[in-house]
């Protein structure tokens, strides 16, 4: 892929070129919104930089300097422009002058904290989809909201960003550019939570598939599904847990939840003290799954997986895939390789 990046955030240019360098997906640690005795926590950002956060200072307010409507940017990639994206807006003139094809399925990808269009959740996933077929791949660039030294500030913006994505989806559907049955929204870490919050806010239908790659944990409560990804957000909701209990959400919060290598530390990441390696593995597994098969064994209970064991029920499930596994339910365990290809079939 091309290595030249066009700077467009200030000029609002109509195209962007993806960077080949790997962006490290956003990192997180499961928590809830209640004050804790351990109020200070180190949280890595999308580039792996560690930030000391005062987690007791959380408030449900959005920074007034962030305007989700104008500061959330949509960038279209297709097989006709696989590396040079087109900035599109919810106007007929913008869509009609772009390479958007109403006959092709549509995929939205969402980066995490301090991420960017160059994060691999965007370009790596798009690369694999274009190997498989024709798609409208839309990168959601919320850099203006997610680029901040304060994780709490970024977390406060996720619902607003999800609302803007939902409005764009409704616009495309209203003008016959999109069918909900061919729609898939996915994201990593905070982007995974945004994907779920997008599903909660669409008005004209139900998103067919929503995928969260190690969805962010800090300040998202298990007891408050209205503020995090949940099974009710789409027809089929899937989570891939690769660093659960440390930087990711451990509990099953989707129709199907996959726990590669029991979902905590991934092979080849054993010396990674921040958890960044394991946390980012979720995106790599999903991208590979588009053109490869990952088969998980359903375990009899989540508690088994949490404790590092699995009593197989005899049912299997497919992780990821280009279309999603509609109707699939359960908590699944699988072993993967330490390096690519990660799949063992």
TASUL-V556222 format. One record per backbone hydrogen bond with DSSP energy under -0.5 kcal/mol. NH is the residue of the N-H (numbers start at 0). CO is the residue of the C=O. If there is no record, write none. Layout:
nh = (NH:NH)
co = (CO:CO)
//
This chain:
nh = (5:7:11:15:17:24:26:29:30:38:40:42:42:44:45:47:50:52:52:54:54:56:57:60:65:66:67:70:71:72:72:73:74:75:76:77:80:81:84:84:85:86:87:90:94:95:96:97:101:103:104:105:106:107:108:109:110:113:114:118:119:121:122:123:124:125:126:127:128:129:130:131:132:135:136:136:137:137:138:138:139:140:140:141:143:144:145:146:147:150:153:154:155:156:156:157:160:161:162:163:164:165:166:167:168:169:170:171:172:173:174:175:176:177:181:182:183:184:185:186:187:188:190:191:192:193:194:195:196:197:198:199:200:200:201:207:208:209:210:211:212:213:213:215:216:219:223:226:227:232:233:234:235:237:238:239:240:240:241:243:244:245:246:247:248:254:255:256:257:258:260:261:262:263:268:271:272:278:279:280:281:281:282:283:284:285:286:287:288:289:289:290:291:293:294:295:295:296:297:297:298:299:304:305:306:307:308:311:312:316:318:318:325:327:329:331:332:333:336:344)
co = (3:5:7:84:82:22:43:247:216:36:52:40:50:48:112:44:42:40:50:38:52:53:54:58:62:64:65:66:67:70:140:87:138:85:136:80:77:78:15:82:75:13:73:88:90:91:92:94:99:100:133:181:135:183:137:185:139:145:111:115:22:118:118:119:119:121:122:123:124:125:126:127:128:104:76:134:106:135:74:136:108:72:138:139:70:141:141:142:145:148:149:150:151:152:153:154:156:157:158:159:160:161:162:163:164:165:166:167:168:169:170:172:171:171:178:179:105:208:107:210:109:212:187:188:188:189:190:191:192:193:194:195:196:197:197:179:182:235:184:237:186:211:239:188:246:216:220:223:224:229:230:206:207:209:255:211:238:257:239:262:247:242:242:242:214:236:236:329:238:331:333:258:259:260:265:268:270:274:275:276:277:278:279:279:280:281:282:283:284:285:286:287:287:291:292:293:316:332:295:314:330:310:300:301:302:304:303:309:297:295:293:316:323:324:254:256:296:258:341:292)
//
